[in-house]
Amino acid sequence: MKQGWTIFLLSALTCAVAFALARLLVPDVVPVSFTVEPQAGWAVLTAFLLRAVELTAAWVALIALSLMLGAWIFKRIRRPFTRHPTQPAD
């Protein structure tokens, strides 16, 4: 379970960093669209790359969280409801 949470946290961190870098480096550039004013090629490519990294990291985080939640639910369902070892049997 620890590795799953590590993957989730790393991908969420990557998504946040890519989002912040996109807002910092190219705040007014849209990755793919037709705009009224021309945009620099490097800015469009940078925005596209950062958006792709952001969306990929978000998907990885969502998949990791779903798998971790599924594993937790499966573990809870499969575990029989037993008494504590120190409790006497009826």
Secondary structure, DSSP 8 states (H G I E B T S, - for coil): -HHHHHHHHHHHHHHHHHHHHHHHH-TT--SS---SS---HHHHHHHHHHHHHHHHHHHHHHHHHHHHHHHHHHHHHHS-----TTS---
